């Protein structure tokens, strides 16, 4: 699992970890029952205090996303609450809201904003289609090619 922190974002680091783990679970990058990285190695990898990761894991546990098994570590919960459609939608809503606020501050009109969203979606879909059609690309590995 690859986590990326932005120390200049103004958002607490532990919440960035929480959000990224929830997003990975919602996207299927983490499966139910899969172990999370141990606190100490993850803290060293991210170059943050161990207490920051411990706080993030405690928050995830209080939200019912993970469970801690003494002596074994932390695991994504089987009930899979982050996989529910509502949670995925909630995660995306926060990102969309941030983009809307940013567009407002940049004085981007509604129609221009929506046009840009459509352009970016079209570009993403075109890039994804190209990646799926090229043998040996990361998006195509494991598929049965004719």
Secondary structure as UniProt FT lines:
FT   TURN            7..8
FT   HELIX           13..27
FT   TURN            32..33
FT   HELIX           39..46
FT   HELIX           50..62
FT   TURN            63..64
FT   STRAND          66..69
FT   TURN            70..72
FT   STRAND          73..76
FT   TURN            78..79
FT   HELIX           81..83
FT   HELIX           85..105
FT   TURN            106..107
FT   HELIX           110..133
FT   TURN            135..136
FT   TURN            138..142
//
